[in-house]
Amino acid sequence: TPLGFDHEPSPSLLSRLDLSGRSAMLATANGTPAILAAVREGAASILIGSLRNLDAVARRALAEASSRNADITIICSGQLRNSRIAIEDSYCAGLIVSRFCALAKDDAVELDDSASVAHGFTISQDSAVKVLLGSMTGRRFIGNCRQNDVEFCARINESTIVPVVAAHGEDSDHPVYLLDA
């Protein structure tokens, strides 16, 4: 457990906490900088997606893009503060792209090269668990006896919640607020 925090950064452990009526703070080495970059770029809407909320985030992103007549950009948080590709991020991005194509019946989806590469990589794989466990991050987690966290993160569509970056006081079902630190 990091100094000053109540719990260790374990997704499987954190998922079992009852946070009803409480606020929680979470920061990651890669995801947080990716969110901040999207904010700095002036993104109209920032949704937080993963394998666990795959269909829900794809449906919400398509609905918001359609209502605004806007493009969708998937930002992978990567490794080393977004300076290197992370296989698990590319795999998830490819699955989101696959969902976009299925939901929009392919004809309304125009992919750029990075989306095409992620999509191609994803359809060549047969198991999210195998992809995540075989990644550099997965191997590091296994070495730290945290394989259960990787397997937890590899579960597809376990949640319908789509966290949305929101300004303080902004109405949102599952807001993510950025702190000025």
N, C-alpha and C positions, 0 to 999 in steps of 0.2 A: 504494500500500500504506500503510495507516494506521501511524503511528509505534508501534513495539512489536509489530507483527504480522508474520508471515512471508509472507502472501499478500494480494493485493488481494481485495476482496469481490465476486468475480465467480462466479456460480453455475456457469457453463460451465467456468471454470478450476478451481474447487474440486472439481468432479465428477471431474476427471482425476487428482487426487492419490491416492496410495496411503497410506491412513491405517491400514492393518492394524496392530493392536497399539498404536495411538496414541490419545490423547485429543485432541479438538479443541474450541476455544472459538469460539462464534459469537454475536454480539449484533447485533440489528437495531434501528433506530429505532422501528419500529412493532410488529413481532412480539413482541419481548421484553416490552414493557409489556403487551401483550394476554395473554401467558402469565402474567405476574405478577398481573394482575387476576384471572384465573381461579383462581390459587392463593389469593389473598386471599379470594375468595368461597367457598372451600372445595370446589371441584369435586372430585368423587370420582375422576374420571379425566380426564386432559388429553392428548388425541391431537393431533399436529401434522399437519395436512393441507395439501395443495396439489393443483394440477392433476396433478402428476407421480405422486402416489400416490392418486388419486381413488377408485378402486374399493376399494382395500385399506383406506383410512381409513373409507369408508362401511360396508363389511362389519364392520370391527372396532367401530365406534361402535354399529351396530345390535346386534351380539352383546352388547356390554357393557351397553347400555341394557336389552336384553331380560333378561339375567341378573340385573340389579338392579331390574327393573321401574321404570326411571327415564326421564326425558325426556332429550333430546339438545339441547344448545345449541351453535350454531355461532357462534364469535366471530371477526369479521373484524377484522384488525389496523388497517385504515384507513391514513390519512395523518396527519402532524403529531401523532404520539403518540396516535393513535386518535380525534382530534377531528373528522376529516372522512372521508366515504365515499371509498373507492377502488374504481373500477369493476372492477379485476381481482379484488379480494376478493369483491365481490358476485357476480361471474360464477362464481367458484370455489364460493362458498356455494350458488348456485343449482344448479350441477352436482352437488354433494353431495346436495342435497335431491332432485334428479331420481333419483339412484342409490338414495336411501332409498325413494322411492316405487316404483321398479322392483323392488327387492329385497323390500320388504314388501308388494308387490301392492296399493299405494295404500290399501287399507282400514284398515291399521294405523297410518297416518301422519296425524297431525293437525298442520297447519301454522299457525303464528301469522302475523300480517300481514307481518312482515319476511321470513320464509321464503317466503311466497307472492310477494312482490315480487321477491326474488332469483331464484326459480324462473321467474317470468314473464319477467324480463329475459333470463335465460340461454336459454330456449327460443326467444326471438326472434332470437338470434344464430346465425350459421352457421360461425364460425371463432374458436377460442381465440386464434390468432395475431393476427387482425384486432382482436379486442377488446383484447388486451394492448398491441399496438403503438399503438392509437388512444387509449389511456388517458393521463392526465396523466403518470403514472410512465413509461409506455412512450415517450412523446414526449421526456421528459427523458433516458432512456437512449439513444434514437436520437441526440439532440443531443450526447451524450457518447461517440458512436461505440461504443455497447454494445448494438446491436440484436440481436447474437447471444445475449446473455444473456436478452433478452425472449423470443426464439424458443425458447431452451432451456427456460425456465420455462413456456412454453405447451404443451409436449408432455404429452399426457394419458396416464396410466397407464404411465409409463416405469419405475416402481418399485413394488415390493410392500412396501417397508419402511414401517412406521408408527412414527415416533418417539413415545415416551410420556414425559411428565414423571414422574420417579421420585425418591424420596428416596434419598440415598446408601446403598448397600448393598441396596436393594430389587431383587428379581429382575425383570429385564425384558430382552427381546431387543434392543431399541434404545432404551436409556434416554437421557433428556435430564435432566441434573442442573443445578439452579440454584445459582449461586455466591453466597455472601454477600460482597458487595463494599462 
